[in-house]
Amino acid sequence: MKQDIDRIVFHSVGDMSSGYYLSKSENILKNQIDKIQDINNALELYNIKLYFDNGVYLKKWSEQEFESFQESVKKFSKILGEYISKINNDNFQEHYNKLATCYVDSFWEVINNFKVFRAISGDRIKESLKQNPHDIRIILKHELLVKKYNAVLCEFLNKYEDSAEIILTIYEIKDDFNKKLYLPSSLSVKDKETIISTYINSDHCNYNYLPIIQNARKHNNDFYISDSVKLAAKRKYQSETQKFFNSSSNHLSFGVAISFPRNKLENVTVKLEDRTIHYEYSIDFIK
């Protein structure tokens, strides 16, 4: 895979980089494109098309310029479709290896949206994930891919070390900024709990997830963590917290600045201290 190059990327309708990328797209939109050279050129055209599909354009463009650019997008949409449709089981890896890293998301998106997956076997996806395991989070954004490669993705998730975090993100963590993730239907409730349980006892467990596991809700018949697994998460969290404090100095000092309006400072006394931790507070008066 190639390093990131200064290519045009569509992030979202309200992204602050849109003006910069649209300005860069003008040279492409003004030139006649008859043939796509490689996968990165194809995905660049795809990202330019996304701006127009989502009604994002530069205000400085005149009505005539905008209409001209729209016509350009229509023309290269055809050759884009022709190029993407030629991706198959034999050349899939070749295309992937040439990708600029900024286009990994776009690559899987066109595989999904153009239904190229019809020509790509599960074994090919399995091998791709073996080489690029972090792509799983991108693949799970696309419902058609998840349905197509149900068995392959289920097998992968049962072994992948970050699967627990993915599952918890889907069921327990509210995320209004990222696209919804889908899990393969063959990943059973028991599979999910086993993945969580294994994660708790693993060396790569992120302790920030332990309270989430401990307080996980039951989601109908789709996701459930037993009391015993929740208890294991609680004990692991308590154990690691204790280790942290035991390895620290017996006397820790923290400086905390607190601001109060001057007329609210009657009878204010701030002092917290126990045998191991001493807190010192300073008062910053607000006039």
C-alpha angles and dihedrals in degrees: 000000000000125000118257112286128192096274130150113264130181110215105166142320094266099038114134093224093064095095092052094049094044090053089052090049094061094083091053093045092051094052128077110246115201102161138024113229102199144342094278092055089049093051092047090057088047091054092048088051090053090060091055093041088056095045095247116146141142117274090218091066113102119228089255092052092048093051090048091051091048090056090050090052091051091052098049092042087072096052089042090057091048092052096046092047089062093064107108144154093286099051101028095101092044090057092045093052091056095052121122105230091241088065102051091100092046091049094058090042093058091044086058101036097044090043091235087149088083088075097042123082127224090242090059091053090046091054092045092053090047089059096036108027095166089067088077091085090055095046091050089061089070117073095195092054091048091052093045096049097033098138095041093050092045091053091047095049092050089061104030113107095220097048092103091058090050092051093047090048090055098046108025111023120074110222118178095170106055129063119264117267125221127209124211111262091231091064098100130211088252091051090054093050092047090051090052093046093049090048093055091057096042128104092235095056112135105221092212087073095054096080088047090055091046092055099036116143129225111255104203107270094326105078131013134158117201123232091249092058091045089051090051089053091049093050093046091051093048091046094051092045090053091049090053094053093042091054092049127080116284088238119049123177125200125190113212125182116212125186124205131173108256092241091056096058101093112133095352112164121168119184128139123171138152135168096281109024130047119194121200120195127194122200119224111197119221114211 
